[in-house]
Amino acid sequence: MAYVPFQEWEEPFCEMEALCVGTLFPSLEKPFLGKRGCCND
């Protein structure tokens, strides 16, 4: 079983911006950073 918290309502992106970023909601926009996003120790 999993716990999934409710998402708070927020103003969505306009249609064109949502298509460009891949999501309707700004809090779900997580850009791909490639190797810059990881720590190489």
BELSUL-V146794 format. One record per helix or strand of 3 or more residues. SS is the DSSP state (a for helix, b for strand). FROM is the first residue (numbers start at 1). TO is the last residue. If there is no record, write none. Layout:
ss	from	to
SS	FROM	TO
SS	FROM	TO
This chain:
ss	from	to
a	15	21
a	26	28
a	34	37
